[in-house]
Amino acid sequence: MRGATRFAIAAALVALAAQPALAGVVYVPAANVLRDGIQRSTQLMLTNPDTANIRGLSARFIQSAVAGTPLPPGPFPTLWAPAGGTGPIPVPASILPAGKAGMIEVFPLYLTQFVVGGRLVYTKTGAYSTAIDLPAISSANVLAAGSSAFLQGLEHGNTSGVVTDLGVFNLGTTAANCTMDVTGPTGTPIVAGLNFAIPALSSLVFADYFGGTTPIEVPANSWSRIACSRAFWAMAVRHNTNNGDTDLVQPTNTLAQSTLTQPGAEPPPPPPPPPGGQFNFRLPGNFLTCTRYNKFWKTSLTDSRVAGKTMKKIVVDFDVYHANYDPQKKVHIYMWLQNGQSWSSARFSYLLALRGGPMRNSMTYGASASADFSPGGQAGSTYHVHYEWDGTARKAIVKILQNGNLRTSRTFNLNKGNFTVGGMFFATGSWPTGEGPEALQYGWQYSNLNVDYYQ
């Protein structure tokens, strides 16, 4: 990779992606680096279910471009977890020295239910301090050797002030040979056939990868394809150096999983309106990435076009990235669809993923019903949700699709043939007050909302 002596991580770890508690070794991308006036600092998020302070983790630092094998002799630094709660803990210099970046290998001592996560903090003195939570790197979500990862939404702009931080991690026990292409939003190559190697159990990570003394202009919504010969992980962070806005770019298996337009592809023509007319609400792209400070999202599906009108059908589609499961609570919200404020009589869908269990959908309008269906949601997966309340067919159907294939579904019989729009809304994410059974869903992402009404 270009500028291989400039290593600064663009990532941090949120709750372990495929398992709520630390049951084995995980890798926390980490940085303690100042570049172009912006400090990148890693914090660990440690959850201790015990009522006493416990020394629950041992850790070692693996510097970028330096092999992490064989394991050197210990002892390794240990980390204390505050009693009975979760808190951000700056990584001490004994583990992550100043000016260094790479990844931290974290493994449990004797507390098997200890939960570890992380956070990357961007600080520009006198301007802002902002943080982003990112998925774990572990055997649960590593990409297979020989596969490809697409990072979509890369950008570098001298005018916009947006930079992209990039990281590629080799979890293999031997060196990985990798290739990377970077392509603009219209299909124009920016970087083609770049070859690079990553030592065993190590990483190559960069702050402002496209910057430097000869910066490369990368238009918004550009993308890269990365392939490696060993099990690997790739991610990027898009950071606005003017206002601190920060977005995660996670890998996908294909370009089709992205909200971006395919290079060179013409958008499909809109479908013909169905009989009786159609009213559409549409919000393309990501509309919620759950963080500590932005975890709940609600939007009205009632405006002058539909308010007070009688409808026979409503169809809701959206995408959800199921990042993790909260180890403390079981109920994780996919969708809350309701007509007005009466939870007991106007709930069209309350769609959940239950930790350790199935999916669940409950409703009160047209049927007073709650039913489970399997398989449940899997942490680290992206799904498409399709929901129909159809008064003509007297059916309500919820479908969960993955990569275009039906994963699971449930059908409900209805006793009503229509409804009058009066305050219909859609909501998702973690319940804002935190007082109910709903779990925290940090790292979850929701995108591409499309709602159609039919008269």
N, C-alpha and C positions, 0 to 999 in steps of 0.2 A: 504494500500500500504506500501511497505517496506520503513523504515526510515521516518515515517510520520512527524517527527519533522523537517525534512530538506525540506523546501519549497523554491523553486526558479523557477520563471516562464520561460517557453520556448516559449513565444509567444508575439505578439503585433498585433495591429489592423491596417489593411489598410482600404481603403474606404469601407463604409457600403455595405455588400455583396449583398443585394437584393434591395437596394434603394439608389439613389445617394446622397440624402440629409437627414440629421438627422431629422426624423419625430417622433421619440419616443426614448425609452431607449435602449441603447446598452451597451455591457460589453467589456472592454478593458483589456485583460490579461496583467499583469504588473509586473515588477521586479525592485528592486533597491538593488541587491545582488552581493557580491563578493564571488566566489567559485573557489578554486584551481587556483588562480591567474588570473581569467577571470571575468571581471565585466559585468553583464547583466543589462542594463538600458533601460527603456521604454521612448520613445518620443511619443507625440501626434502630428499627422498631422492635422492641422486645416485650413480649407478653408473658407474665408470670402468674399462673393460676394459684400459686401458693400464697399464704398469708404472711410469709416472711421473705426478706431479701435473700435471694439464692444466687450462688455462683453457678449459672446453668449452662454456659457455652464456652467452648474453646475455639480459638480462631487463629489463622495465620494469613499473611498477605502474600499473594503471588503477583509479582510485578509484570506488567505488560511486556510481551516479547521475551520473557524468561520462563523456561520450562518449570512447571510445578511438580514434576516428578524427577527423582524419587522423593518421597516424603522425608524431609530433614528430621534429625532427632529433636525431640522436645526438650523441656516442656514449652507449650505454647501459651500465649496470653489468654486469660480467661475474662469473661464478661459477667457482670452482675445484673440481675433483673430486679427492678423494683417490685415490692410486694403487691400482689393483688391487682395488677393493672397493666396498662400498655403505655409506653412512653418512648419518645425519640431520644436516642443516646448518641452523641457525637462519637465517631470512631477515634479512639485515642492514638496518639502519635506512636505509641509502642507497637501498634498494629499497622497503621497506615501513615508512613512518614510524610512530612510536608514536601510538596513538589512531586509526589509520586502518584501513580494511578495503576490500576490493574483490577484484580478481583480478590475478595476475601473468601477463603474457604472456612465455612462455619460448620462445626459438628458438635453434637450434644455430649454432655458428660453423663450425669445420672438422672437428669430430669427429662424424661422422655416426652412429656406433654408440653414442653416449652415451645413457644411460637416465635419465630424470627421473621422480621420483615425489614424494609429499608426505605430510604428516601434520598433523593438527590436535591440539594439546595443550591440555587443560583443566587448569588449576592453581588449587586452592583452598588458600591458605597454611595450613599446619598440619594439613591434612585429607587431601588427595590430589593426585596428578598423574596424569592418564590420557590416553591418546592413541587416536585412531581414524584408520584409513587409508580413503580414499575414492577413487572412480573419477576418471579424468581427464575434462576437458572438451575435446573436440577435434572435428574434422569426422567422426571415426569413430563417435561416439556421440551427436552432437547430435540433438535431436528436430526433425522437419520443421516448417516454418512452417504454421500453421493446425491443428496436431495438439494433442492433449491429453495431459497427464501426470497420473497419480494418485499422490499421496504418502499412504501408508497406515500408520497407527501414530502419528499426532500426539497430543500430550498436553500439558496444562498443569494442574498440581494444586497448590494452596496447601498441602494436607496431605501429599501424596506427595513434594513437592519436585521433581517432574519438570517440565522446561521443554523447549520445542522451538525450536531455531534453524532458520531458513528462508532459503533462497537461490534466486533465479531469475536466470538468466544469459542475456543476449542476444548471440548470436554473429553476428547480422546486421549489415550495414553501414549500415542505417538504423534509426531508432527502432522499437521493438516495442510494440504495444498488446496488453495482456494482461487476462485476467479470472481470478478465483479464487472458488471456493466452498469452504467448510469444513463438513463434515457429521459429526454424532456417530455413534456405532456403531449406534444404533437408527434412523438415518435423519433425526434432528432437525437442521434447518439451524442452524449456528452463525454462519457468514458467508455471505452470498448475493450474487452478482453484483458483487463488488468489482472495479472497473476501475482499472488502473494502467498507466503507461508506463515503459519502460526505454530510455535513450539507446542510440545505436548502439554496438555492441561494449562493453557495460558490464553492470552488474548492479544488483539490489536485494537486499540481504542484511541479516538481522536476527538479533541475539542475543535469545533469549527473546521471540519474536514476539508471543505472547499475554500478555506481562507488562506492566510499566509501572505508572503510577499507578492505572489502572483495569483490573486484570487480568481476563481472560476465562477462566472455568473450562472446560477442554476435556477431556472424559472420555478415558480410555485407549482406544486403538483407533479414534480418530476419523480422518478422512481428508479430503484436499482434492483438487480438480480444478483444474488450471491450464492455460490455453490461451493461446497467443501468436501474433501475426501474422507473426513472423519466426522463423528457426531459433533454438531456445532449449534450455536445460537447467534442470532443477529438482531440488532435493534438500533434505533436512532431516536434522537430528541430534536425537535424543531424549536428553536428558542429565539424570541424577539428581543434583541439587545436594547431596544428603545423603551419598551414598557414591561418587560419581564414575562410576557405571555409564553407559555411552554406547553408543548403537545408531544405526546408519545407517538412514535411510529413503530408499530409492532409488525412482525413478519407474517406474511400470508403464504399459502402454498401455491396460489395462482393469482394472476392479475384480476381474474373475475371476482375474487373475494373483496376487491377494493371498491370504494365509492367513486374512484376516479374514472374518467372516460378512457376506454381502451385506445391506445395509440393508433391513429389513422382510422378509427371506426366512426361510422356515421351513427348518430343517435337514432334509435328505432322510432317509427312514426307512432303518434299517440293512438291508443285503441279507440274504436268508435264508441260513442256514448251508449250505454245500455238503455233498453226500453224504459220509459218513465223518467228519464233524466238522471243526472249524476252531479253531486257536489263533492269537490275534492279538497282535502287539506294535505299539504305535502311539505316535508322538511328534509331535504336531502343532506347527506353528510352526517358527521358526528354532532349530536346535540347534547350529550351528557357523558363526561368521563368522571366517575365518582372519585372524589378526593375528600379529605377531612372538611374542607371548606366549601365544597360544591358537590353535594352527594344526592340531591333530590331534584327532580324536574317535573313540572306540571304545565300542561298547555290546554287552552280552551279549544274545543271542537264545535263551538257555537258562535256563529256570526249572523249578520243580517240575511245571508242567503238561506240559512237553515233554521234559525230560531223560530220556534212555534210551528214549524212544519211537521207533518206526519210522514214518517219514513217506514219502509218495509224491511230495509236491510242496511247494515253497516258492516264494512270490511276494513280491518286494520292489519297493516304489514309493517314490520320493522326488523332490524338486526340487533343482536345483543352479543357482546363478548363477555362470556361468563368467566371472570378472572380467577375466582377463588371461592372458598366457603368460610364464613365467619365461624371460628371455633366456639363462640359463646352462644350464638342463637341459630335457630334452625331455618327460619322463614326468610327466603331471599326473593325479592320482587322482580318478576319479569314485566308484568303489565297490570295496571289498575285503570279500568275503563268504567266510567260511571256517568249517569245522566242526572245532573243535579247533585244535591248535598245529602240525600237520604241513602245512607249505606245499606239500610235494611230493605229498601224497596226498589232501588234504581241501579243496583250494581250489575253491569253487563258482564264483566270479567275481572276476576282477581286471580292472576296467573302467577304461580310460585314455583320455585325449585327448593326442595326440602333437603337440607344437609343430611347425607347418609340415606336418602330415600328417593321417592319418585317425584314427578311433577304433580302439581295440584291446581285445579281450576274450580272456582266457586262463583255462583251468580245468584241473583235474587229476582231480576226482571225477566219474565217469561218462564222462569223455572226457579224453584228454591232448591238448589242442588250444589253439592260439592263432591268432586270425584278425583281420585288419584289415577295417574297413568305413568307407565314406565317405557323406556329407561329414564332415569332422572338426568339432570344436567351434569356435565362433566367439566370440572375446572380447567381453564386453559383452552376452552373451545368457543367457537363462534357459531351462532345459530340464527336462522331466520324464523320469525314467528308470524303465522298467518291465522287470523281470527275472523269468523263470520257469525253474525247474528242475523238469521234469515227468517223473517216472519212468514214469507210465502211458503217456504219449505218446512216451516215450523221446526227448524234445527239450529243449534249453535254448535259450531265446530272450531276446535283449536288444533293447530298443527305446528309441530316443531320440525324444521328442516335443517339439514346440514349438507353443505356443498351441493345443494339442489336436490338432495334425496330426502324423502320423508323418514324422519327418525322415530316419531311417535305422534299420536293424535288421540283426541277424545271428542265424542259427539253427545250433545244434550238435546232432549226433546223439549220443545217450547209449547206453552199454552196461550201465547199471544201472537197476533199477526202483524202488529205494527207498534210504533212508539212515536211520541212527540218530542222533538228536540227541545230541551229546556235546561241548559247548563251542562251539556255533555263535555267531559274532559278526559284526557289521557295523562297518566302520571307513572313514574318509574323511579328506580334508585332506592336509596336508604331513607326510611321515614325520617323527616327532618328533626323531630323532637327526640327520637331515640327511646321513647317511653313504651312502645308496643313490642310485639314479638318479632318485628322485622329486624333483620341483621344489618350490620355494616357491610357495604359492598365496595370497598375501596379498590380501584383499578378496573371496575366494570365499565363497559362502554356501550352506549346505545346510539344507533344511527339509522338513517333512511326511513323515517316515519312517513307512511302514506295511508290516508284514511279516505274512504269513499262512502258516501250516503246514496241510497237508492230509494226513490219514491214508489 
